[in-house]
């Protein structure tokens, strides 16, 4: 016998074959337990609300299954706001980390929180500083022997906080150790840690916006301002990296890296190694950045790609509209790319230094990457790389096209400190800055 069921509606006047819904409902209920009953489900008209359904269970009996109520299908309630600070019921960040549930917001009052380390495992969590930027100072403490915070949850957003002083026995102490999920870091500062942020590997996504990383590193060359492992995707925008201690300003092993509209400048007294490195290749989009090598660096290379071997299915580097400044007295190398990549494409980069961008004979596409001195810029010795209005660089920009569905033309520019602004039109200049020197 064909299995069927009857939807029982709230209305009782819609006819079908001369029967009302009320009569059909009565007939269906009288038939409960009679396995031979054939229901009229196929021809029933729709009803605005269901009271239930008559179905056959596994033994063949007819049973009424209630329809979902509004309460069953409603969205879960919004999370709570947990306030942390010396004037709140919750005084320690570590306590808030244990109390927080998925969907909550943690608001931390401005002030210093020495030794107040935490592990975060929740999903859809927002943690933000309020009334100023709270300072999370390690003061010799660490969560799980890894750093000030360990993040191992779902989607977590961290806003307006400062992390400093992370040190652990293996010299890999991090302001944040990111191990699982999707982490968004916005308007934060990382200083004087062995690593600013250190990630694990796997299906992790890391987004960094409008943040500062300075004076991080253990001094051994193995720890960095930002050290990203073999994760799925890294996106860094509007952020300021400077003065790494013997390590790199930014190092990424991610399968996809979007480094867009940042300032990576080692500056006076800086001892960073590479300013930007992708040791295992991957898809790397480097667009609209100001990148400077200091006079005191011991490593001549500024940007390095594939130096430890290619480990991703796609290994493509797109270097577009960056201002690259070599201040090493002996002369530096703007770009090193080891053989084995599929694509290296460089358009509209301004080079302050003597060597060409492709001094290593890289087999790639290099278009409109001029070498210049300080003359075209407003005040490059103070990192003001705006172009003067009378510069012959005007209207020399070349369209770089797109790659993998991503437009390579810049749409924003970096604004110091740690911000971006949108461009008002199509780019016209090579380099990271499209805003001209103001008229006087």
C-alpha positions in Angstrom: 0.0 0.0 0.0 1.2 3.5 -0.8 2.3 5.5 2.2 0.6 8.8 2.5 -0.3 11.5 5.0 -2.8 14.3 5.4 -1.9 17.8 6.4 -4.5 19.1 8.9 -5.0 22.9 8.6 -6.3 25.6 10.7 -9.2 26.4 8.3 -12.2 24.2 7.9 -14.2 25.4 4.9 -12.0 24.6 1.9 -13.9 21.9 -0.1 -12.4 19.0 -1.9 -14.7 16.4 -3.5 -17.6 17.8 -1.4 -15.8 17.3 1.9 -14.7 20.1 4.3 -11.4 20.1 6.0 -13.1 19.6 9.4 -14.8 16.5 8.1 -11.6 15.2 6.5 -9.7 15.8 9.8 -12.4 13.9 11.7 -12.2 11.0 9.3 -8.4 10.9 9.5 -8.4 10.9 13.3 -11.1 8.1 13.4 -8.8 6.0 11.3 -5.8 6.1 13.7 -4.5 2.6 14.3 -6.2 1.2 11.1 -3.2 0.4 8.9 -5.4 -0.1 5.8 -6.6 3.6 5.8 -5.8 5.4 2.5 -5.5 9.1 3.1 -6.3 11.9 0.7 -3.0 13.9 1.0 -2.2 14.4 -2.7 -5.2 16.6 -3.5 -5.5 18.7 -0.4 -5.2 22.5 -0.8 -2.6 24.4 1.1 -3.6 25.9 4.5 -2.0 29.0 6.0 -0.9 27.2 9.2 -0.5 23.5 10.0 -1.8 22.0 13.1 -0.1 18.7 12.4 0.3 15.8 10.0 -1.2 12.3 9.9 1.6 9.9 9.0 2.3 6.2 9.0 4.9 5.2 11.5 7.4 2.3 11.2 4.7 -0.3 12.2 2.2 1.1 9.7 -0.1 2.8 12.2 -1.4 6.3 11.5 -0.1 9.0 13.9 -0.5 12.7 14.2 2.8 14.6 14.2 2.5 18.2 15.5 3.8 20.9 13.1 6.6 23.2 14.3 5.5 26.2 16.3 6.8 29.8 16.0 8.8 29.3 19.1 10.5 26.2 17.6 11.7 28.1 14.5 12.6 31.5 16.0 16.2 32.7 15.9 18.2 32.1 19.0 18.2 35.0 21.4 21.0 37.6 21.1 24.0 37.0 23.4 24.7 38.7 26.6 27.2 41.6 27.2 29.7 40.8 29.9 31.5 43.8 31.3 35.1 43.4 32.7 37.0 45.9 34.7 37.9 47.1 38.2 34.5 48.6 38.7 32.5 45.7 37.3 31.3 42.4 38.8 33.7 40.6 36.6 37.2 42.0 37.3 39.4 39.5 35.4 39.5 38.8 31.7 40.2 35.1 32.5 36.9 34.9 34.4 35.0 36.4 31.5 36.6 33.8 29.2 35.2 31.0 31.4 31.8 32.5 31.7 31.2 33.6 28.1 28.8 31.7 25.9 28.5 31.6 22.1 27.2 34.9 20.7 28.3 37.0 23.8 30.1 40.3 23.7 32.9 41.0 26.2 33.5 44.7 27.0 36.8 45.4 28.7 37.3 48.7 30.5 40.5 50.7 29.6 43.4 50.1 32.0 46.2 47.6 32.6 45.6 43.9 33.1 48.9 42.4 34.2 49.2 38.6 34.1 45.5 38.3 33.1 45.8 35.6 30.4 43.0 33.6 28.8 41.8 30.8 26.5 38.8 31.5 24.2 36.9 28.6 22.8 33.5 30.2 21.9 31.8 30.9 18.6 30.4 34.3 17.4 32.2 36.1 20.2 33.2 39.8 20.2 35.8 41.0 22.6 36.5 44.8 22.7 38.1 47.5 24.7 35.9 50.4 25.8 36.7 53.8 27.1 40.2 53.6 25.6 42.5 50.8 24.7 43.1 48.3 27.5 46.7 47.0 27.9 47.0 43.2 28.4 50.5 42.9 29.9 51.9 39.3 30.2 54.0 40.1 33.2 55.5 36.6 33.1 52.2 34.8 32.8 51.0 32.8 29.8 47.9 30.8 28.8 48.9 27.1 28.2 52.5 28.2 28.0 51.7 29.8 24.6 50.9 33.5 25.0 48.6 36.1 26.5 45.6 34.7 24.7 45.0 31.4 23.0 42.1 31.6 20.5 40.6 28.2 19.7 37.0 28.7 18.8 34.7 29.6 15.9 34.3 33.1 14.7 35.9 35.5 17.2 36.4 39.3 16.8 38.9 41.2 18.9 38.8 45.0 18.8 40.7 47.9 20.4 43.1 46.0 22.7 46.9 46.1 23.3 49.0 42.9 23.9 52.5 43.2 25.2 55.3 41.3 26.9 54.5 37.7 25.9 57.4 35.4 26.7 57.5 31.6 27.2 60.2 29.0 27.6 60.3 28.0 23.9 60.7 31.7 22.9 57.5 31.6 20.8 55.3 33.6 23.2 52.5 35.4 21.3 50.2 38.2 22.0 47.6 35.9 20.5 48.2 32.3 19.6 45.5 31.5 17.0 44.8 27.7 16.7 41.2 27.2 15.3 38.4 29.0 13.6 38.1 32.5 12.1 39.7 35.3 13.9 39.2 39.0 13.1 41.6 41.5 14.8 40.7 45.1 14.4 42.3 48.3 15.8 44.7 46.4 18.1 48.3 46.9 19.0 51.0 44.2 19.5 54.3 45.3 21.0 57.3 43.7 22.8 56.1 40.1 22.4 58.2 37.2 21.0 55.5 37.0 18.3 52.8 39.6 17.8 50.4 36.9 16.5 51.4 33.3 15.9 49.0 30.9 14.2 48.8 27.1 13.8 47.9 25.5 10.5 44.8 24.1 8.8 41.4 25.5 7.9 41.9 28.8 9.7 41.1 32.3 8.5 42.8 35.4 9.9 41.8 39.0 9.2 43.8 41.9 10.5 42.5 45.5 10.1 43.9 48.8 11.1 46.3 47.4 13.7 49.9 47.9 14.7 52.8 45.4 15.2 56.1 46.8 16.5 59.2 45.6 18.4 58.1 42.0 18.5 60.6 39.0 18.2 62.8 37.0 20.5 65.9 38.2 18.6 66.7 34.8 17.2 65.3 35.3 13.7 62.7 32.6 14.2 60.0 34.8 15.7 58.3 37.7 14.0 56.0 40.7 14.2 53.3 38.5 12.5 54.0 34.8 11.9 51.2 33.0 10.0 51.4 29.3 9.6 49.9 27.1 6.8 46.4 28.4 7.2 43.7 28.7 4.5 43.5 32.5 4.2 45.2 35.6 5.6 43.9 39.2 4.9 45.8 42.2 6.3 44.6 45.8 5.5 45.4 49.2 6.8 48.0 48.0 9.3 51.4 49.3 10.4 54.4 46.9 10.9 57.8 48.2 12.1 61.0 47.3 14.0 60.9 43.5 14.2 63.7 42.1 16.4 65.8 40.1 13.9 62.7 38.4 12.5 60.4 39.5 9.7 57.9 42.3 9.7 55.3 39.9 8.2 55.7 36.2 7.4 52.9 34.1 5.9 52.7 30.4 4.9 49.0 30.8 4.1 47.5 29.2 1.0 46.1 32.7 0.2 47.5 36.0 1.4 45.9 39.4 0.8 48.4 42.1 1.9 46.5 45.3 1.0 47.2 49.0 1.8 49.6 48.6 4.7 52.8 50.2 5.9 55.7 47.8 6.5 58.7 50.0 7.3 61.7 48.9 9.4 62.8 52.5 10.0 65.7 54.0 11.9 67.5 51.4 14.0 65.4 48.6 12.6 66.9 45.1 12.5 64.2 43.2 10.7 65.2 40.5 8.3 62.7 40.3 5.4 60.1 43.0 5.4 57.6 40.5 3.8 58.0 36.8 3.2 55.9 34.0 1.7 58.3 31.1 2.2 56.0 28.4 0.8 54.5 30.5 -2.0 50.7 30.2 -2.3 48.4 32.9 -3.8 49.9 36.2 -2.7 48.3 39.5 -3.5 50.5 42.5 -2.4 48.8 45.7 -3.5 49.1 49.3 -2.4 51.7 48.9 0.4 54.6 51.1 1.6 57.5 48.8 2.2 60.9 50.1 3.5 64.1 48.3 4.4 66.2 50.1 7.1 69.9 51.0 6.7 70.8 48.7 9.6 69.3 45.4 8.4 71.6 42.5 7.9 69.5 40.8 5.2 69.6 42.4 1.7 66.2 41.0 0.6 63.0 43.0 1.0 60.3 40.7 -0.4 60.9 36.9 -0.6 58.7 34.3 -2.2 59.1 30.5 -2.2 62.4 30.5 -0.4 61.6 27.3 1.6 59.9 25.4 -1.3 56.4 25.6 -2.8 53.8 23.6 -0.9 50.4 24.8 -2.3 48.5 23.9 -5.5 48.6 27.5 -6.7 51.8 29.6 -6.4 51.1 33.0 -7.8 52.5 36.4 -6.7 50.8 39.6 -7.7 52.9 42.7 -6.8 50.9 45.8 -7.7 51.2 49.6 -6.9 53.6 49.3 -4.0 56.2 51.9 -3.0 59.4 49.9 -2.2 62.2 51.8 -0.4 65.7 50.3 -0.2 67.9 52.2 2.4 70.6 49.6 2.8 73.9 51.3 2.1 75.3 48.3 0.3 72.1 48.0 -1.8 69.2 45.6 -1.3 67.2 43.2 -3.4 63.6 44.2 -3.9 62.3 40.8 -4.8 63.5 37.2 -4.5 61.4 34.4 -6.0 62.7 30.9 -6.3 61.9 28.8 -9.4 58.8 26.6 -9.3 56.0 29.2 -9.2 53.3 29.5 -11.8 53.0 33.3 -12.0 54.9 36.4 -10.9 53.2 39.6 -12.0 54.5 43.1 -11.0 52.8 46.3 -12.2 53.2 50.0 -11.2 55.6 49.6 -8.3 57.8 52.6 -7.4 61.3 51.6 -6.5 63.5 53.9 -4.4 66.9 52.4 -4.9 69.4 51.5 -7.6 68.5 47.9 -8.6 65.6 47.0 -10.9 62.7 45.0 -9.5 63.7 42.0 -11.5 67.4 42.1 -10.7 67.4 38.3 -10.1 66.2 37.5 -13.6 62.8 36.2 -12.5 60.7 34.7 -15.3 57.6 36.8 -14.8 55.6 39.8 -16.1 57.2 43.1 -15.1 55.4 46.2 -16.3 56.0 49.9 -15.3 58.2 49.5 -12.2 60.4 52.6 -12.4 63.4 53.4 -10.3 63.3 56.9 -8.8 65.2 59.0 -6.3 63.5 61.1 -3.6 62.6 63.9 -6.0 59.0 62.9 -6.9 57.9 62.6 -3.3 56.7 65.1 -0.7 58.9 64.0 2.2 60.1 60.4 1.9 62.7 60.7 4.7 59.6 61.0 7.0 57.7 58.3 5.1 55.4 60.8 3.3 55.4 59.1 -0.2 52.7 61.3 -1.8 53.7 62.4 -5.3 54.3 66.0 -6.1 51.9 67.6 -8.5 54.6 68.5 -11.1 56.0 65.0 -11.2 56.3 63.3 -14.7 54.9 60.2 -13.1 51.4 61.7 -13.5 49.1 59.5 -15.7 51.7 56.7 -16.2 49.6 54.1 -14.4 49.0 50.8 -16.3 46.0 48.6 -15.8 47.1 45.3 -14.2 43.8 43.5 -14.9 42.6 40.8 -12.6 43.7 37.4 -11.3 41.5 34.5 -10.2 38.4 36.8 -10.2 40.2 39.4 -8.0 40.8 42.9 -9.5 44.4 43.9 -9.1 43.8 47.6 -9.4 44.0 49.5 -6.0 40.8 50.9 -4.6 42.2 52.3 -1.4 45.4 53.8 0.1 47.2 53.6 3.4 46.8 56.5 5.8 49.1 56.7 8.8 48.7 55.6 11.5 47.0 52.3 10.8 44.1 53.2 8.5 43.0 53.4 4.9 40.8 55.6 2.8 39.0 54.9 -0.5 40.3 56.3 -3.8 38.1 58.9 -5.4 38.6 57.5 -8.9 40.7 55.3 -11.2 44.4 55.2 -10.2 46.7 57.5 -12.2 50.1 56.9 -10.6 52.5 54.1 -9.9 53.2 53.4 -6.2 51.1 53.1 -3.1 49.9 56.7 -2.9 47.3 58.2 -5.3 46.6 61.3 -3.2 48.7 64.1 -4.5 50.5 66.8 -2.6 47.9 69.4 -1.6 47.9 72.8 -3.3 49.2 75.7 -1.3 
